[in-house]
Amino acid sequence: MTTGPTSWRPRVTAIVPAYNSEKFIAQALGCLASQTWNDLEILVGDDASTDGTLDVIRRFADGRSNVVVVAREVNVGWLANSNDLLSRASGELLFFAFHDDLVHPEYVERLVHALSQNHRAVLAFSDLDLVALDGERSSCTFPDLDGIHGRLARGIGMAKRPTNWWVAIHGLVRTSAARQVGGLRLNEAGEYAADWPWMMHLALLGEFVRVPESLCIKTVREGSVSRSWGSGGELGRAARKACVAEVWRSPLSWAEKLLLTAEIRRSVPLPAHMRPAARRTLRRLLP
């Protein structure tokens, strides 16, 4: 059911990082073309695909003035591809339209409406359906930050890396906030979980609004980026250290940064010269 109209009519940019997706990207692009929101810029970056992905993208772009195709001569990885597209976005709002995500025709319209109702929010997202490798479909929700107004409380919520936190990165972001965070950054494990620190920083800038209905379908494939990361203690430690770095780039107060650093991972050490002051501050702030 469509939500009520809003007088706010921002331009929205869809960022589509693509690589070797010849077999399925046409359907994802078709979903973008079917959006009810009429001011939609579509930026597609082909990361030097070795199959026919670029041909599919160019056929889609032909005759569509709102579609920009960036064809890379060398493979730069999904992070650099995404960051470059983010820097080119002209919309007041943007979202990552991953090359195998299928979004409801009213996806953009409903999320714009959600943001229009909350000026403190920097991101609006919906629930999504996840299709596993074996074809099993499940519903994924991320209610953990619902109604949380305090930035430190949101940070603590994200620090726990709650189940399905990644659902929110499929949402609509205020471009000003995305640029304040900066691009997604490599960590000591490379691209591993680079979206978690990015989302952590975003949560420290403003509220997250959840639209409690499934407006997106995500399909896990053999070549999915997250499946190439692997898992293990060293990877997790690298991601946590990257989160700490984002906390210290954020606008939190010094005391809040200390508290959140401790929450993310107590084993991630502060520089030695800061530890005595940190202990004194924590004693004052903790009950």
C-alpha positions, 0 to 999 in steps of 0.5 A: 500500500502506497504511503501518502505523498510528500512535497519534498521531491529530492533527486535520488542516485542509485549506485550500481557497482557491477562485476561479472553479472551478465546473467542477472544484472538486467533484472536488477537494472529493470527494477530501477527503471520501474521505480515510481520515483521520477527523479532517479539518477542511475550510476553504473560502474562496470569493474572491468568485467570479463563477461558480457556485463558491460554490453548488458549495461550499455544496452540498458543505458541506451536512450535513458538520459538518467543513466551514466555508465562508468567502464573501468579499464582495470579491476579496482575492487567493489570498494573503490568502484562503489566509492568512485560512484558515490563521489559522482552522485548528484542526488540529495539522497543515494542508495547502493543498488547492488548488481543482484538486488531486486527492489520493489517499484515503490522502494525509493518512494516509500523510503523517501517518504520515511525520511521526510517524516524524520529530519533527524534520520540519515538513513531509511531502509526496509526489511528484505528477503534473502535467497540462499545458495540452495534457493531457500528464501527467508525474511531478514529484519534489523529492528535494533536501532528502531526509536533510538534517538541518542547517538551513543546508544546507536553506536553501542547498538552497532558495536555489538554487530547485531544480527542482520545489521547489514540489512540497513546498507541496502537503504536510502542515505542522505548524501551529505551524511554519506560524504561526511563519513567518506568512502568505505575504507580498506582495513587490515583484512582488505575489503572484509566487512568494510560496510560495518565501520561505514554503517557505524559512523553513519549511525553516529551522525543520525537516526535510522528509520526502518520501514517494516515491510520487504521491499528488496530481494538479495540473492546469495551467489557463488561469486558474491563478494561476502562469500570471498571474504572467509571468516576467522578471528584475525578478520574480525579483529581487523573489522573491529579496529576499523570500527574504532577508527571510524568512531574516532573520526566521528563527531562524538565527544572524547568521552563518548569515543572512549566508551564506544571504543571499549564497547566495540572491542576492549582488546583494541588498545588505545595509544599508551599515552592516552590510557591513564586519562581514559581510565579516569574518564571511564571511572567518571562515566560508568556507574 
